[in-house]
Each structure stands twice: as C-alpha cells, then as structure tokens.
Amino acid sequence: MKTFTLYWLTGDKEIVQGYDVADAVRRSGYGGGALAALDFWEEGTSDNWEWNSETHKWQWTIAKKKKLGLMK
C-alpha cells in the first residue's frame, strides 16, 4: 500500500493509506462524495503546504520555497 497526504478544502491535512488515493480515502471511512471536498493530495507524507487562514488557501511552506530556490 501507498501513503498519501490529503489536503481538504477546510484547511485540514490527513495522512491515509491505500492502493491509490481513492482507495485510501475509502479505507479511512469516507464516502464517495468525500473527494469533492478534497483540495488536492500528494503521494507520501508531506509537509510542503500550510493553510493560510486569511485567504483560506493552501500555500507552500517557507522550507518548500527555499528548496525550490524561490527564497534565500
């Protein structure tokens, strides 16, 4: 099985496991409509994103921006 990091439209982040992301969401107890509430996902355990409570959107962390060379 694979590990996935789910980023929900609510600003919550969750680590799940399954054969693919749909299977992982199902195994976590969510119904078929749950994918509509998912903003995006990444394979593996990820700390690349943080929730901005002012804009209500996910944004790259400072560490991710530095890794990409966008910041010093």
Secondary structure, 3 states (H helix, E strand, C coil): CEEEEEEECCCCEEEEEECCHHHHHHHCCCCHHHHHHEEEEEECCCCCEEEECCCCEEEECHHHHHHCCCCC
